[in-house]
Amino acid sequence: GTAEAGTEDTSAAATLTLPRGSALAFSGRDSCQKGWRLLYILAAYYKCSEVLRPFLLAFLQDASRHPELPFQGIAKACEQNLRKTLQFGGRSLFPSSMELRAMVAGRSAKRQLFLLPGGIEKHLKIKTCSVALDVIEELCCEMGLQHPEAFDEYILFVVTDRGEGLGCIAAKDAMLPGMQS
Protein backbone atom coordinates (compact mmCIF):
# COMPACT_ATOMS: atom_id res chain seq x y z
CA GLY A 1 0.00 0.00 0.00
CA THR A 2 0.97 3.60 -0.18
CA ALA A 3 1.24 5.99 2.73
CA GLU A 4 -0.17 9.48 2.84
CA ALA A 5 2.08 12.33 3.91
CA GLY A 6 2.54 12.33 7.65
CA THR A 7 1.50 8.70 8.17
CA GLU A 8 3.79 5.77 8.65
CA ASP A 9 3.53 2.79 6.32
CA THR A 10 5.24 -0.34 7.62
CA SER A 11 4.70 -2.43 4.51
CA ALA A 12 7.51 -2.70 1.99
CA ALA A 13 6.27 -1.13 -1.21
CA ALA A 14 8.05 0.23 -4.22
CA THR A 15 6.94 1.92 -7.37
CA LEU A 16 9.09 1.97 -10.46
CA THR A 17 8.04 4.66 -12.90
CA LEU A 18 9.85 5.07 -16.21
CA PRO A 19 9.05 7.80 -18.69
CA ARG A 20 8.25 6.75 -22.24
CA GLY A 21 11.32 6.67 -24.43
CA SER A 22 13.64 6.39 -21.42
CA ALA A 23 17.16 5.03 -21.64
CA LEU A 24 15.85 1.59 -20.61
CA ALA A 25 14.32 1.01 -24.03
CA PHE A 26 15.95 -2.05 -25.63
CA SER A 27 14.88 -4.35 -28.39
CA GLY A 28 14.51 -8.09 -28.80
CA ARG A 29 16.51 -10.55 -26.74
CA ASP A 30 18.49 -7.78 -25.03
CA SER A 31 15.24 -6.27 -23.79
CA CYS A 32 14.08 -9.60 -22.35
CA GLN A 33 17.42 -10.17 -20.69
CA LYS A 34 17.40 -6.70 -19.09
CA GLY A 35 13.81 -7.25 -17.92
CA TRP A 36 14.69 -10.56 -16.28
CA ARG A 37 17.71 -8.99 -14.58
CA LEU A 38 15.54 -6.15 -13.26
CA LEU A 39 13.03 -8.69 -11.91
CA TYR A 40 15.94 -10.60 -10.34
CA ILE A 41 17.06 -7.47 -8.47
CA LEU A 42 13.54 -6.42 -7.44
CA ALA A 43 12.72 -9.93 -6.18
CA ALA A 44 15.70 -9.68 -3.82
CA TYR A 45 14.30 -6.56 -2.14
CA TYR A 46 10.53 -6.41 -2.38
CA LYS A 47 7.64 -8.74 -1.64
CA CYS A 48 4.86 -8.79 -4.20
CA SER A 49 1.23 -8.28 -3.24
CA GLU A 50 -0.85 -11.18 -1.95
CA VAL A 51 -2.95 -10.91 -5.13
CA LEU A 52 0.04 -11.10 -7.49
CA ARG A 53 2.01 -13.72 -5.51
CA PRO A 54 0.35 -16.95 -6.77
CA PHE A 55 0.42 -15.77 -10.37
CA LEU A 56 4.03 -14.58 -10.24
CA LEU A 57 5.22 -17.76 -8.52
CA ALA A 58 3.32 -19.93 -11.03
CA PHE A 59 4.83 -17.95 -13.93
CA LEU A 60 8.36 -18.23 -12.54
CA GLN A 61 7.95 -21.95 -11.79
CA ASP A 62 6.64 -22.59 -15.30
CA ALA A 63 9.43 -20.58 -16.93
CA SER A 64 12.10 -22.33 -14.86
CA ARG A 65 10.70 -25.81 -15.47
CA HIS A 66 11.54 -25.86 -19.19
CA PRO A 67 15.28 -26.03 -19.99
CA GLU A 68 14.58 -25.31 -23.65
CA LEU A 69 13.36 -21.80 -22.84
CA PRO A 70 16.03 -19.10 -23.31
CA PHE A 71 15.64 -17.52 -19.86
CA GLN A 72 15.04 -20.69 -17.83
CA GLY A 73 18.09 -20.14 -15.59
CA ILE A 74 17.32 -16.57 -14.59
CA ALA A 75 13.64 -17.44 -14.11
CA LYS A 76 14.73 -20.04 -11.52
CA ALA A 77 17.00 -17.46 -9.87
CA CYS A 78 14.12 -14.93 -9.76
CA GLU A 79 11.89 -17.54 -8.13
CA GLN A 80 14.57 -18.33 -5.54
CA ASN A 81 15.06 -14.62 -4.78
CA LEU A 82 11.32 -14.08 -4.40
CA ARG A 83 10.96 -17.10 -2.10
CA LYS A 84 13.86 -15.87 0.07
CA THR A 85 12.29 -12.42 0.21
CA LEU A 86 8.92 -13.88 1.20
CA GLN A 87 10.57 -16.05 3.86
CA PHE A 88 13.10 -13.61 5.33
CA GLY A 89 11.74 -10.20 4.33
CA GLY A 90 14.18 -9.25 1.58
CA ARG A 91 17.43 -7.39 1.72
CA SER A 92 17.25 -4.20 3.73
CA LEU A 93 20.47 -2.58 2.50
CA PHE A 94 20.68 -1.63 -1.14
CA PRO A 95 23.59 -3.03 -3.14
CA SER A 96 26.84 -1.14 -3.48
CA SER A 97 27.50 0.35 -6.91
CA MET A 98 29.95 -2.49 -7.57
CA GLU A 99 27.38 -5.17 -6.66
CA LEU A 100 24.67 -3.45 -8.69
CA ARG A 101 26.93 -3.30 -11.76
CA ALA A 102 27.68 -7.01 -11.33
CA MET A 103 23.96 -7.89 -11.05
CA VAL A 104 23.07 -5.82 -14.13
CA ALA A 105 25.85 -7.64 -16.00
CA GLY A 106 24.36 -10.99 -14.96
CA ARG A 107 26.84 -11.91 -12.21
CA SER A 108 24.91 -12.74 -9.07
CA ALA A 109 27.34 -14.61 -6.84
CA LYS A 110 30.55 -13.95 -4.99
CA ARG A 111 33.04 -16.40 -3.51
CA GLN A 112 33.52 -15.50 0.13
CA LEU A 113 36.14 -16.75 2.55
CA PHE A 114 34.91 -18.16 5.86
CA LEU A 115 37.30 -18.92 8.70
CA LEU A 116 36.38 -21.99 10.72
CA PRO A 117 37.66 -23.04 14.14
CA GLY A 118 41.16 -24.48 13.96
CA GLY A 119 42.24 -22.01 11.27
CA ILE A 120 40.42 -23.85 8.49
CA GLU A 121 39.56 -21.66 5.50
CA LYS A 122 36.46 -22.39 3.45
CA HIS A 123 35.26 -20.54 0.34
CA LEU A 124 31.53 -20.56 -0.32
CA LYS A 125 29.49 -19.08 -3.15
CA ILE A 126 27.25 -16.32 -1.80
CA LYS A 127 24.31 -15.30 -3.99
CA THR A 128 22.30 -12.09 -4.04
CA CYS A 129 19.70 -13.45 -1.61
CA SER A 130 21.92 -15.70 0.50
CA VAL A 131 21.24 -15.31 4.20
CA ALA A 132 23.41 -16.37 7.12
CA LEU A 133 21.26 -19.48 7.62
CA ASP A 134 22.20 -20.67 4.09
CA VAL A 135 25.89 -20.50 5.00
CA ILE A 136 25.34 -22.22 8.35
CA GLU A 137 23.31 -25.00 6.68
CA GLU A 138 25.98 -25.56 4.02
CA LEU A 139 28.79 -25.70 6.57
CA CYS A 140 26.79 -28.00 8.85
CA CYS A 141 25.98 -30.36 5.97
CA GLU A 142 29.68 -30.58 5.11
CA MET A 143 30.30 -31.57 8.74
CA GLY A 144 27.58 -34.23 8.50
CA LEU A 145 25.06 -32.27 10.58
CA GLN A 146 21.86 -32.29 8.56
CA HIS A 147 19.18 -31.82 11.21
CA PRO A 148 17.66 -28.33 11.46
CA GLU A 149 18.18 -28.36 15.23
CA ALA A 150 21.95 -28.46 14.62
CA PHE A 151 21.80 -25.23 12.63
CA ASP A 152 20.67 -23.34 15.74
CA GLU A 153 23.93 -24.25 17.49
CA TYR A 154 26.09 -22.19 15.10
CA ILE A 155 26.48 -18.49 14.34
CA LEU A 156 28.46 -16.37 11.91
CA PHE A 157 30.70 -13.64 13.22
CA VAL A 158 31.98 -10.88 10.91
CA VAL A 159 35.71 -10.17 11.03
CA THR A 160 37.36 -7.44 8.92
CA ASP A 161 40.60 -7.77 6.96
CA ARG A 162 42.34 -6.11 9.91
CA GLY A 163 41.05 -8.80 12.27
CA GLU A 164 38.45 -6.59 13.95
CA GLY A 165 35.27 -8.33 15.05
CA LEU A 166 32.10 -6.54 13.98
CA GLY A 167 29.53 -8.83 15.57
CA CYS A 168 27.18 -11.67 14.79
CA ILE A 169 24.99 -11.98 11.73
CA ALA A 170 21.41 -13.08 12.46
CA ALA A 171 20.25 -16.19 10.59
CA LYS A 172 17.78 -14.19 8.47
CA ASP A 173 20.25 -11.42 7.56
CA ALA A 174 21.46 -11.11 3.99
CA MET A 175 25.12 -11.98 3.51
CA LEU A 176 26.28 -9.64 0.74
CA PRO A 177 25.74 -6.21 2.38
CA GLY A 178 28.00 -7.17 5.27
CA MET A 179 30.71 -8.43 2.96
CA GLN A 180 31.26 -5.60 0.49
CA SER A 181 34.82 -5.47 -0.73
BAROVO-870103 format. One record per residue (C-alpha): residue in three letters; y, z, x. Coordinates in pm, 1 decimal. Each point is the difference from the previous one (the first is absolute). Example, Ala and Ser with C-alpha at 12.3 -4.5 7.8 and 13.67 -1.06 7.14 Angstrom:
2
(site "ala",(-450.0,780.0,1230.0)),
(site "ser",(344.0,-66.0,137.0)),
This chain:
181
(site "gly",(0.0,0.0,0.0)),
(site "thr",(360.3,-17.8,96.8)),
(site "ala",(238.7,290.5,27.5)),
(site "glu",(349.3,10.9,-141.3)),
(site "ala",(284.3,107.1,225.2)),
(site "gly",(0.0,374.7,46.0)),
(site "thr",(-362.4,51.2,-104.5)),
(site "glu",(-293.4,48.3,229.2)),
(site "asp",(-297.5,-233.2,-26.4)),
(site "thr",(-313.1,130.8,171.8)),
(site "ser",(-209.6,-311.9,-54.6)),
(site "ala",(-26.3,-251.3,281.0)),
(site "ala",(157.1,-320.0,-123.9)),
(site "ala",(135.5,-301.8,178.1)),
(site "thr",(168.8,-314.3,-111.2)),
(site "leu",(5.6,-308.9,215.2)),
(site "thr",(268.7,-244.2,-104.9)),
(site "leu",(40.8,-330.7,180.6)),
(site "pro",(273.3,-248.7,-79.4)),
(site "arg",(-105.3,-354.7,-79.7)),
(site "gly",(-7.6,-219.3,306.6)),
(site "ser",(-28.0,300.9,231.6)),
(site "ala",(-136.3,-21.1,352.4)),
(site "leu",(-343.7,102.9,-131.1)),
(site "ala",(-58.2,-342.1,-153.1)),
(site "phe",(-305.7,-160.1,162.8)),
(site "ser",(-230.0,-276.0,-106.2)),
(site "gly",(-373.8,-41.6,-37.5)),
(site "arg",(-246.3,206.9,200.1)),
(site "asp",(277.0,170.4,198.3)),
(site "ser",(150.7,124.2,-325.7)),
(site "cys",(-333.1,144.2,-115.9)),
(site "gln",(-57.2,166.1,334.3)),
(site "lys",(347.0,159.6,-2.1)),
(site "gly",(-54.8,116.5,-359.0)),
(site "trp",(-330.9,164.1,88.3)),
(site "arg",(157.4,170.1,301.6)),
(site "leu",(283.3,131.9,-217.3)),
(site "leu",(-254.0,135.4,-250.7)),
(site "tyr",(-190.8,157.0,291.5)),
(site "ile",(313.0,186.6,111.9)),
(site "leu",(105.3,103.7,-352.5)),
(site "ala",(-351.0,126.1,-82.1)),
(site "ala",(24.4,235.8,298.6)),
(site "tyr",(312.3,168.2,-140.1)),
(site "tyr",(14.8,-23.9,-377.6)),
(site "lys",(-232.8,73.5,-288.9)),
(site "cys",(-4.5,-255.6,-277.3)),
(site "ser",(51.1,95.9,-363.4)),
(site "glu",(-290.5,128.3,-207.9)),
(site "val",(27.5,-317.3,-209.7)),
(site "leu",(-19.6,-236.4,298.4)),
(site "arg",(-262.3,198.1,196.8)),
(site "pro",(-323.0,-125.7,-165.2)),
(site "phe",(118.0,-360.8,7.0)),
(site "leu",(119.9,13.8,360.5)),
(site "leu",(-318.4,171.4,119.2)),
(site "ala",(-216.6,-251.1,-190.2)),
(site "phe",(197.5,-289.9,150.7)),
(site "leu",(-28.2,139.0,353.7)),
(site "gln",(-371.5,75.2,-41.4)),
(site "asp",(-64.4,-350.4,-130.9)),
(site "ala",(201.6,-163.5,278.6)),
(site "ser",(-174.9,207.5,267.6)),
(site "arg",(-348.3,-61.4,-139.9)),
(site "his",(-5.5,-372.0,83.5)),
(site "pro",(-16.4,-79.8,374.4)),
(site "glu",(71.8,-366.5,-70.3)),
(site "leu",(351.4,81.6,-122.0)),
(site "pro",(269.7,-47.9,266.7)),
(site "phe",(158.0,345.8,-39.0)),
(site "gln",(-317.0,202.7,-59.4)),
(site "gly",(55.2,224.0,304.4)),
(site "ile",(356.8,100.5,-76.2)),
(site "ala",(-87.2,47.1,-368.6)),
(site "lys",(-259.5,259.0,109.1)),
(site "ala",(257.7,165.6,227.6)),
(site "cys",(253.2,10.9,-288.5)),
(site "glu",(-261.9,162.6,-223.4)),
(site "gln",(-79.0,259.0,268.7)),
(site "asn",(371.1,76.2,48.3)),
(site "leu",(54.3,38.5,-373.7)),
(site "arg",(-302.3,229.3,-36.3)),
(site "lys",(123.0,217.3,290.0)),
(site "thr",(345.4,14.1,-157.0)),
(site "leu",(-146.2,98.4,-336.8)),
(site "gln",(-217.1,266.7,165.2)),
(site "phe",(244.8,146.4,253.1)),
(site "gly",(340.4,-99.9,-135.9)),
(site "gly",(95.0,-275.0,243.7)),
(site "arg",(186.1,14.3,324.8)),
(site "ser",(319.3,200.9,-17.4)),
(site "leu",(162.1,-122.8,321.8)),
(site "phe",(94.6,-364.1,21.4)),
(site "pro",(-139.5,-199.6,290.8)),
(site "ser",(188.0,-34.4,324.7)),
(site "ser",(149.2,-343.0,65.7)),
(site "met",(-284.2,-65.9,245.1)),
(site "glu",(-267.9,91.2,-256.3)),
(site "leu",(172.3,-203.8,-271.8)),
(site "arg",(14.8,-306.5,226.7)),
(site "ala",(-371.1,43.3,74.5)),
(site "met",(-87.2,27.8,-372.1)),
(site "val",(206.4,-307.8,-88.5)),
(site "ala",(-181.8,-187.4,277.7)),
(site "gly",(-335.0,104.5,-148.6)),
(site "arg",(-91.6,274.9,248.0)),
(site "ser",(-83.1,313.5,-193.8)),
(site "ala",(-187.1,222.8,243.6)),
(site "lys",(66.2,185.7,321.0)),
(site "arg",(-245.4,147.4,248.8)),
(site "gln",(89.5,364.2,47.7)),
(site "leu",(-124.5,242.4,262.3)),
(site "phe",(-141.3,330.8,-123.3)),
(site "leu",(-75.6,284.0,239.6)),
(site "leu",(-306.9,202.2,-91.9)),
(site "pro",(-105.6,341.9,128.0)),
(site "gly",(-143.7,-18.5,349.6)),
(site "gly",(246.8,-268.3,107.7)),
(site "ile",(-184.2,-278.6,-181.8)),
(site "glu",(219.8,-298.9,-86.3)),
(site "lys",(-73.0,-204.9,-309.3)),
(site "his",(184.9,-310.6,-119.8)),
(site "leu",(-1.7,-66.3,-374.0)),
(site "lys",(147.3,-283.4,-203.0)),
(site "ile",(276.5,135.1,-224.6)),
(site "lys",(101.9,-218.8,-293.9)),
(site "thr",(321.0,-5.1,-201.3)),
(site "cys",(-136.4,243.3,-259.9)),
(site "ser",(-224.5,210.8,222.4)),
(site "val",(38.4,369.8,-67.7)),
(site "ala",(-105.6,292.7,216.0)),
(site "leu",(-310.8,49.5,-214.6)),
(site "asp",(-119.3,-352.6,94.3)),
(site "val",(16.8,90.7,369.0)),
(site "ile",(-171.5,334.7,-55.2)),
(site "glu",(-278.4,-167.1,-203.0)),
(site "glu",(-55.8,-266.0,267.0)),
(site "leu",(-13.7,254.8,281.0)),
(site "cys",(-230.6,228.7,-200.2)),
(site "cys",(-235.3,-288.1,-81.2)),
(site "glu",(-22.4,-85.9,370.2)),
(site "met",(-98.8,362.7,62.0)),
(site "gly",(-266.2,-24.2,-271.8)),
(site "leu",(196.0,207.8,-251.8)),
(site "gln",(-1.9,-201.2,-320.1)),
(site "his",(47.2,265.0,-268.3)),
(site "pro",(348.5,24.9,-151.5)),
(site "glu",(-2.9,376.7,51.4)),
(site "ala",(-9.9,-60.5,377.2)),
(site "phe",(322.9,-199.8,-15.1)),
(site "asp",(188.8,311.5,-113.3)),
(site "glu",(-90.5,174.5,326.5)),
(site "tyr",(205.3,-238.2,215.9)),
(site "ile",(370.4,-76.0,39.1)),
(site "leu",(212.3,-243.4,197.8)),
(site "phe",(272.7,131.1,224.1)),
(site "val",(275.8,-231.5,127.8)),
(site "val",(71.2,12.2,373.5)),
(site "thr",(272.7,-211.0,164.5)),
(site "asp",(-32.5,-196.1,324.7)),
(site "arg",(165.7,295.1,173.2)),
(site "gly",(-268.6,236.5,-128.6)),
(site "glu",(220.6,167.3,-259.7)),
(site "gly",(-174.0,110.6,-318.4)),
(site "leu",(179.4,-106.7,-316.5)),
(site "gly",(-229.5,158.0,-257.3)),
(site "cys",(-284.1,-77.1,-235.2)),
(site "ile",(-31.0,-306.7,-219.0)),
(site "ala",(-109.3,73.0,-358.3)),
(site "ala",(-311.8,-186.6,-116.0)),
(site "lys",(200.4,-212.2,-246.8)),
(site "asp",(277.1,-90.9,247.0)),
(site "ala",(30.4,-357.3,121.4)),
(site "met",(-86.4,-47.4,365.9)),
(site "leu",(234.1,-276.8,116.1)),
(site "pro",(342.6,163.6,-54.4)),
(site "gly",(-95.3,289.0,226.0)),
(site "met",(-126.4,-231.2,270.7)),
(site "gln",(283.1,-246.5,55.3)),
(site "ser",(12.3,-122.5,356.5)),
